[in-house]
């Protein structure tokens, strides 16, 4: 379920399992100032996402993997 935040942004819960083709390895994480658990994240595909919460729940075989909604949405339009 996507929650529209306006301006082309939306919030989407990331629920596992994280073995699908659109789950990408995190290559860089940067804390979002003013938040306790917010991070700007760069994925192996080059896309960026914002993630909130404990990211270690998204660990798969020692690597943190998150859903790249851009890759998924682009694949759906092809």
Order of alpha helices (4+ residues) and beta strands (2+ residues): beta-beta-beta-beta-beta-beta-beta-alpha
